[in-house]
Every structure is written in C-alpha cells, then in structure tokens.
Amino acid sequence: EIVLTQSPATLSLSPGERATLSCRASQSVSSYLAWYQQKPGQAPRLLIYDASNRATGIPARFSGSGSGTDFTLTISSLEPEDFAVYYCQQRSNWPRTTFGQGTKLEIK
Amino acid sequence: EVQLLESGGGLVQPGGSLRLSCAASGFTFSSYAMSWVRQAPGKGLEWVSAISGSGGSTYYADSVKGRFTISRDNSKNTLYLQMNSLRAEDTAVYYCAKDTPLYHTKYYFDYWGQGTLVTVSS
C-alpha cells in the first residue's frame, strides 16, 4: 500500500499569508496526486489533480507542484474561507487509492 | 448538474447488516466507475470500494474485503454498498464519489455525495 504522509498536521496562519502544505509518498506516484479541501460537515472538494492542475472553478491562489514522492499545495494569499482541512490523494495504483491523514489549516 | 445522494445509514448492532444507496443524476452514470469513501468521526478519509461502469469489476480495501459488497444498477442510476458483519470500527460517514470515466484510468473524485452516517454500536 502506498502511504501518504502530510505535514504539518496543523498550520496556524492569518488571512493574507501564504500557506505551504506538504505531502510525501512512500513510493513514487508519478504525478497521480490530487488535493482536496474539506470544511466541517461537508464532503471533500477537489482542488488540484495530476499534481498541478486546478479543478474547475478553483481560484488561482491555489497551486500544486511536485512529482514522484514529494508534493506541495500552496495557497498564495489566504482568504477567510480557506481555513479547512486539506487531504492529498494518490491514484498511482488505480483503481485503488489512498489519502493522506490531512493538514488542518487554522486561523492564527 | 451532477448530484449524488446517499441514503440507508443508521444505527446497527455489531455483526449486523446495512445497505447503502447512492442515487446519481446529471451525468451518464454507466460511463463512470464509482467509489465509496468513508470517514470515521474526527478522522481522515479512507477509500472503501470501487466498481467499474458496467459493474463487471469490483475492488475493495483490505479492511472490508469479504464483508462488504459493492454493486450498481445502471437502469436506476444507483450505486449500492451492502455491509455485513459490521464492526464498531466501521462507524463512519460513508460518501459515494464519481470516479473514472470509461476507457480512462487514474482520474480523481470530482463529485461527492453529502454522506450518510453509519453507527455500529450495541
């Protein structure tokens, strides 16, 4: 099983600051990695797919990078609605898939 | 507009059974694989099972293999998850998710239902 490890577990920042979230895979997943945002009581929402492509309707302040085993989600300037939990997901061994344990982005 | 609506969750005793349904609309259901993903209270996301668009191929996480059965009725645009021999650790919100289109691989979950809560407790 491919294990995804996200860091940090919690990130405390203020609106307007830049957020950098990390996801590391236990083996190469090429670029088959996605990022999701989840707010309390809601289903996850796809933000980034194939490591660096924004999903439909996702603001340009969200960007993804990386390949192989190391990936980054960057939010260039935090808006109040961006404070949520973020998960990475790999689909290298499709149709099976695994998720990271999540990073909680909280208001400082 | 794509919509996924789960139902069938509830309280069940350990060892019991439950069948979840996911009614889909807004896309050609039979042209897409579908998946179930669960989330235990306060925890992260765990993929449970997937099924091909035709229903001919099914896949399971090791944690549910032999106990859960995924199926679909393309004439009703509905996905199912039959859960048997339920355990306390199966307690979670269960989401259905739109997965990969036919003749493709390695897509992502671009649409999710709102989830249905399954509680396994005596």
Interface residues (C-beta under 8 A of the other chain):
Chain A: Y32 A34 Y36 Q38 Q42 A43 P44 R45 L46 Y49 A55 T56 Y87 Q89 R91 S92 W94 P95 R96 T97 T98 F99 G100 Q101 G102
Chain B: A33 S35 G44 L45 E46 W47 A50 S52 S57 Y59 A61 Y95 D99 T100 T105 K106 Y107 Y108 F109 D110 W112 G113 Q114 G115
